[in-house]
């Protein structure tokens, strides 16, 4: 995609990489599909970096605004799915 991911410049390089990987997982879940466990592992790491619900809502809202993909709806679907299932929102 041709846009910039929302990042916090106080994050370490590894944290920025991990947050970008989370957003890429959201993109895959909306475009081609992704294994539920891979998506949830990426989300858990994202939550280690962004533990605040308010900050998560802000960052994910910015991502949705630029990409059109809702991290909230994607993660909700993944939480409702069984381990090993493939997540695809269309």
ABEGO torsion letter per residue (X at the ends): XBBBBBBBAABBAAAAAAAAAAAAAAAAAAAAEBBAAAAAAAAAAAAAABABAAAAAAAAAAAAAAAGBBAAAAAAAAAABBBGBBBBBX
